[in-house]
């Protein structure tokens, strides 16, 4: 059974764009002072800037993606870094292809 939070997460072009950017963070984001783009994820500040939205708006998008299990977060100092949960994304792809 598919989780309604998953459909909510996938129902936004901005959230889909975030997932796409995080697929290859080095291609879409500049190097960070703290945290490695691949190992630790991308700072939410960089995501908000690239998405051209406020921090609170970006935070809501990231929260929805995280609640659906599509992103993992990691806190370094006062910053939160996000990366895709590739195992969960693979399971979702499998569920969507088998349920339809």
For each residue, the residues with C-beta under 8 A, 3 or more apart:
1:
2: 6 7 95 96 99
3: 6 7 68 69
4: 7 8
5: 8 9 64 67 68
6: 2 3 9 10 68 69 70 92
7: 2 3 4 10 11
8: 4 5 11 64 68
9: 5 6 12 15 64 65 67 68 70
10: 6 7 15 16 68
11: 7 8 15
12: 9 15 16 61 64
13: 16 17
14: 17 18 51 53 61
15: 9 10 11 12 18 19 61 64 65
16: 10 12 13 19 20
17: 13 14 20 21 51
18: 14 15 21 22 47 51 61 62 65 71
19: 15 16 22 23 65 70 71 84 89
20: 16 17 23
21: 17 18 24 25 28 29 42 47 50
22: 18 19 25 28 41 42 71 82 83 84
23: 19 20 84
24: 21 27 28
25: 21 22 28 29 37 38 41 42 83
26: 29 37 38
27: 24
28: 21 22 24 25 50
29: 21 25 26 32 37 42 46 47 50
30: 46
31: 37
32: 29 35 36 37 42 43 46 81
33:
34: 43 76 77 79
35: 32 39 40 41 43 74 76 79 81
36: 32 39 40
37: 25 26 29 31 32 40 41 42
38: 25 26 83
39: 35 36
40: 35 36 37 74 76 81 83
41: 22 25 35 37 72 73 74 81 82 83
42: 21 22 25 29 32 37 46 47 81 82 83
43: 32 34 35 46 47 79 80 81
44: 47 48 55 58 59 62 79 80 81 82
45: 48 49 55 79
46: 29 30 32 42 43 49 50
47: 18 21 29 42 43 44 50 51 58 62 82
48: 44 45 51 53 54 55 57 58 59
49: 45 46 52
50: 21 28 29 46 47
51: 14 17 18 47 48 58 61
52: 49
53: 14 48 57 58 61
54: 48 57 58
55: 44 45 48 58 59
56: 59 60
57: 48 53 54 60 61
58: 44 47 48 51 53 54 55 61 62
59: 44 48 55 56 62 63
60: 56 57 63 64
61: 12 14 15 18 51 53 57 58 64 65
62: 18 44 47 58 59 65 66 71 73 80 82
63: 59 60 66 67
64: 5 8 9 12 15 60 61 67 68
65: 9 15 18 19 61 62 68 70 71 82
66: 62 63 69 70 71 72 73 82
67: 5 9 63 64
68: 3 5 6 8 9 10 64 65
69: 3 6 66 85 88
70: 6 9 19 65 66 84 85 88 89 92
71: 18 19 22 62 65 66 82 83 84 85
72: 41 66 82 83 84 85
73: 41 62 66 80 81 82
74: 35 40 41 80 81 82 83
75: 79 80 81
76: 34 35 40 79 81
77: 34
78:
79: 34 35 43 44 45 75 76
80: 43 44 62 73 74 75
81: 32 35 40 41 42 43 44 73 74 75 76
82: 22 41 42 44 47 62 65 66 71 72 73 74
83: 22 25 38 40 41 42 71 72 74
84: 19 22 23 70 71 72 89
85: 69 70 71 72 88 89
86: 89 90
87: 90 91
88: 69 70 85 91 92
89: 19 70 84 85 86 92 93
90: 86 87 93 94
91: 87 88 94 95
92: 6 70 88 89 95 96
93: 89 90 96 97
94: 90 91 97 98
95: 2 91 92 98 99
96: 2 92 93 99 100
97: 93 94 100
98: 94 95
99: 2 95 96
100: 96 97
